Amino acid sequence: MKKNTTATAPTKGGRLLALDILRGITIAGMILVNNPGSWGNIYAPLRHAEWNGLTPTDLVFPFFMFIMGISTYMSLRKYNFEFSWASFAKILRRSIVIFLIGWAMAWFGMFMRGMANHASISEAMFTFDRIRFLGVMPRLAICYGVGATIALLVKRNALPWLIGGLLVVYTIILIVGNGFAFAEDNVIGVVDRAVLGENHMYTENIDGVSLKFDPEGLVSTLPSIAHMLIGFMCGSLIMRTKDNRDRINSLFIVGTILTFSGFLLAYGCPINKKIWSPTFVLTTCGLASLLLGLLIWIIDIKGYKRWCRFFESFGINPLFMYCLGGVMGILFGTIRFPWEDGVISISGFLYRIVLTPLCSGDKVLASLLYALIFVMFNWCIGYILYKKKIYIKI
């Protein structure tokens, strides 16, 4: 295995390889946890925390938000971090495109499920009265649009104060508005139901209680913007020096401070992904910073790169690969064909007929194998794009 022990970070086509790998690990993780063979048979680490707490699965989305902040720093350098109508127009255009893609995927899922349940074409198509307004892609769009605009308007040395202010204000909102409880009077749910309407929200089920509560809602977008801006500040730490050891030292210091702050403050402000609590922001940004520092050490200083080629195929086209996984997941779950006395979906056939017997009836293991096969299927498409040097920008 060839090593590169230089302290200067090599980049590939102007891209930081370790960042691409972290991005790829995150996207592969998002696809993995979103596509089990059966939602009722999942290993505990591959489940989201029911309410308070943190699992490995809870890390993938915030890691991507953190990476988006770093990437935003890199992309805004060409504007010298100065606001102009041209730069704002580009930010706005990209935000709208990402938002609309999120809506399109939500509509496509409802359309395909309607057709699978024998609804008429018109019934399946016109589901706008109950389509979910928000979600992963809309949150990314909002945080990118608002965060990038703030980064152009606010001086760099003022950003830490702005980030802290956003988190403090959100903490006060949670305390005053019963925001730490999964209840009808939780301020996050109250605002979302009033603005979005219950038909356009996600339904959470916790301890037998069903409640319209959107984990990517409006109020909880506030700390998500701070989350993205922390990534932006870490992007500044990375890019203002060429020496990898200095980069690693900075990332480890920041990561350690953020992680320990998040865990210590969790005694009064629980770590909770569904409300995107301030401690969730601090802890996940800290862990992402530490992992990025570790990857720079492994890849760019020690030169161990062969192992990471798999993830690079996901990392160079991250949003496209995430959308591809979403669309393929919908198709695998809704395209059905005759089987025995009824019909079965592609995912049902692979999980129940092929993998479960192969795993001697172990449904949890079969569910994991299905998810891994699904990731590999998406990787094959990503690898073709990678080899052909095709970069799909969204």
C-alpha positions in Angstrom: 0.0 0.0 0.0 1.5 3.2 -1.1 1.9 5.9 1.5 2.0 9.7 1.2 3.5 11.2 4.4 3.5 14.8 3.3 2.0 17.3 5.7 0.4 19.3 2.9 -3.1 18.2 2.0 -3.4 16.8 -1.5 -6.6 17.6 -3.3 -8.2 15.9 -6.2 -9.5 18.2 -8.8 -9.5 21.0 -6.3 -11.5 18.9 -3.8 -10.3 17.9 -0.3 -10.2 14.1 -0.4 -10.8 13.5 3.3 -13.9 15.7 3.1 -15.2 13.7 0.1 -14.7 10.5 2.1 -16.6 11.8 5.1 -19.3 13.0 2.9 -19.4 9.6 1.2 -19.5 7.8 4.5 -22.4 10.0 5.6 -24.4 9.5 2.4 -23.8 5.7 2.4 -25.0 5.7 6.1 -28.1 7.7 5.2 -29.0 5.2 2.5 -28.3 2.3 4.8 -30.5 3.3 7.7 -33.3 4.5 5.4 -33.7 1.2 3.6 -33.9 -1.8 6.0 -35.5 -5.0 4.8 -38.1 -4.5 7.5 -38.7 -1.6 9.7 -39.8 -3.9 12.5 -36.5 -5.9 12.4 -33.6 -3.5 12.9 -30.5 -3.7 15.1 -30.5 -1.1 17.8 -27.6 1.0 16.5 -29.4 1.4 13.2 -32.5 2.9 14.8 -33.0 6.5 15.7 -33.3 7.3 19.4 -37.0 7.2 20.2 -36.8 10.7 21.9 -33.9 11.8 24.1 -30.5 10.1 23.4 -28.1 9.5 20.6 -27.5 6.4 18.4 -25.0 6.0 15.5 -28.0 6.5 13.1 -28.7 9.9 14.6 -25.3 11.1 13.5 -25.7 10.7 9.7 -27.9 13.7 8.9 -26.2 16.2 11.3 -22.8 15.1 9.9 -24.0 15.9 6.4 -25.3 19.3 7.6 -21.9 20.0 9.2 -20.1 19.0 5.9 -22.5 21.3 4.0 -21.2 24.2 6.1 -17.6 23.3 5.2 -18.5 23.0 1.5 -20.3 26.4 1.6 -17.2 28.0 3.0 -15.2 26.6 0.1 -17.7 27.6 -2.5 -18.1 31.2 -1.2 -14.4 31.9 -1.4 -14.8 32.8 -5.1 -17.0 35.7 -3.9 -14.4 36.8 -1.3 -17.2 36.3 1.2 -18.7 39.6 0.1 -22.4 39.9 -0.7 -23.5 40.7 -4.2 -26.8 40.2 -6.0 -25.2 37.7 -8.3 -24.0 35.5 -5.4 -27.3 35.8 -3.6 -29.2 34.8 -6.8 -27.0 31.7 -7.2 -27.6 30.8 -3.5 -31.3 31.4 -3.9 -31.6 29.4 -7.1 -29.7 26.4 -5.6 -31.9 26.5 -2.5 -35.1 26.5 -4.5 -33.9 23.6 -6.6 -33.0 21.5 -3.6 -36.3 22.3 -1.9 -38.3 21.4 -5.0 -36.4 18.1 -5.4 -37.4 17.3 -1.8 -41.1 18.0 -2.6 -40.8 16.0 -5.9 -39.5 13.0 -4.0 -42.3 13.3 -1.4 -44.9 13.5 -4.2 -43.3 10.6 -6.1 -43.4 8.4 -3.0 -47.1 9.1 -2.4 -47.9 8.6 -6.1 -46.2 5.2 -6.2 -47.8 4.0 -3.0 -51.2 5.1 -4.3 -50.7 3.2 -7.5 -49.5 0.1 -5.5 -52.7 0.3 -3.5 -54.8 0.3 -6.7 -55.8 4.0 -6.5 -56.8 5.6 -9.8 -54.1 7.7 -11.6 -55.8 10.9 -10.7 -56.1 9.9 -7.0 -52.5 8.9 -6.9 -51.3 12.1 -8.7 -53.2 14.7 -6.9 -52.0 14.3 -3.3 -51.0 17.9 -2.7 -53.6 18.2 0.1 -51.6 15.8 2.2 -48.0 16.0 0.9 -45.4 16.6 3.6 -44.0 20.1 3.2 -40.7 19.6 5.1 -38.1 16.9 5.3 -34.4 16.2 4.8 -34.0 18.0 1.5 -36.1 21.0 2.4 -34.2 21.4 5.6 -30.9 21.3 3.7 -32.2 23.9 1.3 -33.4 26.3 4.0 -30.2 25.9 6.0 -28.0 26.3 3.0 -29.9 29.4 1.7 -30.1 31.2 5.0 -26.6 30.1 6.3 -24.8 31.0 3.1 -26.5 34.4 3.0 -25.6 35.1 6.6 -22.0 34.1 5.8 -21.9 36.8 3.1 -23.6 39.5 5.2 -22.0 39.0 8.6 -18.3 39.5 9.4 -16.4 36.3 10.2 -15.5 37.3 13.7 -19.1 37.9 14.5 -20.3 34.5 13.4 -19.5 32.7 16.7 -21.6 35.2 18.6 -24.4 34.7 16.1 -24.2 30.9 16.4 -24.2 31.1 20.2 -27.1 33.6 20.1 -29.2 31.3 17.9 -28.6 28.3 20.3 -29.3 30.4 23.4 -32.6 31.8 22.0 -33.7 28.3 20.9 -32.9 26.9 24.3 -35.1 29.6 25.9 -37.9 28.8 23.4 -37.7 25.1 24.4 -37.7 25.8 28.1 -40.6 28.3 27.9 -42.6 26.3 25.4 -42.3 22.8 26.9 -40.1 21.9 24.0 -38.3 19.0 25.7 -41.5 16.9 26.1 -43.2 14.8 23.5 -46.6 16.3 24.1 -49.4 18.2 22.3 -48.3 21.5 23.9 -44.7 21.3 22.7 -44.0 24.6 21.1 -42.4 23.0 18.1 -45.4 21.0 17.2 -47.8 23.8 18.1 -46.2 26.2 15.6 -45.8 23.5 12.9 -49.4 22.4 13.1 -50.6 26.0 13.0 -48.4 27.0 10.0 -48.0 23.8 8.0 -51.3 22.0 8.9 -51.5 18.5 10.3 -52.0 16.9 6.8 -48.5 18.2 5.8 -46.6 16.9 8.8 -44.8 13.7 9.8 -46.5 11.5 12.4 -44.3 10.4 15.3 -45.2 7.3 17.4 -43.5 7.1 20.8 -44.5 4.7 23.6 -47.9 4.1 21.9 -48.6 7.8 21.6 -49.2 9.1 18.1 -48.7 12.8 17.4 -48.2 15.1 14.4 -44.7 16.2 15.1 -42.2 17.0 12.3 -38.5 16.3 13.1 -37.6 18.7 10.3 -40.1 21.4 11.4 -40.0 25.1 11.2 -38.9 26.1 14.7 -36.2 23.4 14.9 -34.7 24.8 11.7 -33.3 27.6 13.9 -30.6 25.5 15.5 -30.0 23.7 12.2 -28.9 27.0 10.7 -26.4 27.4 13.6 -25.3 23.8 13.0 -24.5 24.6 9.3 -22.6 27.8 10.4 -20.5 25.8 12.8 -19.5 23.7 9.8 -18.8 26.9 7.9 -16.4 28.1 10.7 -14.7 24.7 10.6 -14.3 25.1 6.9 -12.4 28.3 7.7 -10.1 26.4 10.1 -9.4 23.9 7.4 -8.7 26.2 4.5 -6.7 28.9 6.1 -3.7 26.6 6.6 -2.0 24.2 4.2 -0.4 22.1 6.9 -2.4 19.0 7.7 -1.0 18.7 11.2 -2.3 22.2 12.0 -5.6 21.3 10.5 -5.9 18.2 12.6 -4.9 20.0 15.8 -7.5 22.7 15.1 -10.3 20.2 14.3 -9.4 18.0 17.4 -9.5 21.0 19.7 -12.8 22.3 18.3 -14.2 18.8 18.2 -13.3 18.0 21.8 -14.7 21.3 23.1 -18.0 21.0 21.3 -18.4 17.3 22.1 -17.7 17.7 25.8 -19.8 20.8 26.0 -22.8 19.0 24.4 -22.5 16.0 26.8 -22.1 18.2 29.9 -25.0 20.5 29.0 -27.1 17.4 28.3 -27.9 17.2 32.0 -30.1 20.2 31.7 -30.8 20.3 27.9 -31.2 16.7 26.6 -29.6 15.5 23.4 -32.5 15.1 21.1 -32.5 14.8 17.3 -36.2 15.2 16.8 -36.2 18.7 18.3 -32.6 19.3 17.1 -31.7 20.4 20.6 -28.7 22.8 21.1 -26.8 19.9 22.8 -27.5 17.7 19.8 -25.9 20.5 17.6 -22.8 20.8 19.8 -22.3 17.0 20.2 -22.8 16.0 16.6 -20.7 18.9 15.2 -18.0 18.0 17.7 -18.0 14.3 16.7 -18.0 15.3 13.0 -15.0 17.6 13.5 -13.1 14.8 15.3 -13.9 12.3 12.6 -12.8 14.7 9.8 -9.5 15.3 11.7 -9.0 11.5 12.0 -9.7 11.0 8.2 -7.2 13.7 7.3 -4.6 11.9 9.4 -5.4 8.5 7.9 -5.8 9.6 4.3 -3.6 12.7 3.8 -0.8 12.2 6.3 -0.5 8.4 6.5 -1.5 8.0 2.9 -3.9 5.0 3.4 -6.4 5.6 0.6 -7.4 2.4 -1.1 -10.0 1.5 1.6 -11.9 4.8 1.0 -12.5 4.5 -2.8 -15.8 2.9 -2.1 -17.0 6.0 -0.2 -15.6 8.4 -2.7 -18.2 7.2 -5.2 -20.9 8.5 -2.9 -19.0 11.6 -1.8 -18.4 13.2 -5.2 -22.1 13.3 -6.0 -23.7 13.4 -2.6 -27.1 14.9 -3.2 -27.6 13.0 -6.4 -26.7 9.7 -4.6 -29.0 10.5 -1.7 -31.9 11.2 -4.1 -31.1 8.1 -6.1 -31.3 6.1 -2.9 -34.6 7.7 -2.1 -36.1 7.0 -5.5 -34.8 3.4 -5.6 -36.2 2.8 -2.2 -39.6 3.9 -3.3 -39.5 1.8 -6.5 -38.2 -1.3 -4.6 -41.1 -0.9 -2.1 -43.9 -0.2 -4.5 -43.2 -2.1 -7.7 -45.0 -5.4 -7.3 -45.3 -8.6 -9.3 -47.4 -11.8 -8.9 -46.1 -14.3 -6.4 -47.9 -17.5 -5.2 -51.5 -16.4 -4.4 -50.9 -12.7 -4.3 -48.3 -10.0 -5.2 -45.0 -9.0 -3.6 -42.7 -6.0 -3.9 -39.1 -6.2 -5.0 -38.0 -5.4 -1.5 -40.4 -7.9 0.0 -39.2 -10.6 -2.3 -35.5 -10.1 -1.5 -36.1 -9.8 2.2 -38.7 -12.5 2.9 -38.2 -15.0 0.1 -34.4 -14.8 -0.5 -32.6 -13.4 2.5 -34.6 -14.5 5.5 -34.3 -18.2 4.6 -30.6 -17.6 3.8 -30.2 -16.3 7.3 -31.9 -19.3 8.9 -35.0 -17.2 9.8 -33.0 -14.5 11.5 -35.1 -11.5 10.3 -33.0 -8.9 11.9 -29.9 -10.1 10.1 -31.8 -10.5 6.9 -33.0 -6.9 7.2 -29.4 -5.7 7.6 -28.2 -7.8 4.6 -31.0 -6.3 2.5 -29.9 -2.7 3.5 -26.2 -3.6 2.6 -27.3 -5.0 -0.8 -29.3 -1.9 -1.4 -26.3 0.3 -0.6 -24.2 -1.8 -3.0 -26.8 -1.4 -5.7 -26.6 2.4 -5.4 -22.9 2.3 -5.2 -22.7 0.5 -8.6 -24.4 3.5 -10.2 -22.2 5.9 -8.3 -19.1 4.1 -9.3 -20.0 4.4 -12.9 -20.3 8.1 -12.5 -17.0 8.2 -10.5 -15.1 6.3 -13.2 -16.4 8.5 -16.0 -15.7 11.6 -13.9 -19.3 12.7 -14.1 -20.2 15.2 -11.4 -23.9 16.0 -11.0 -24.3 19.3 -9.2 -27.6 20.2 -7.5 
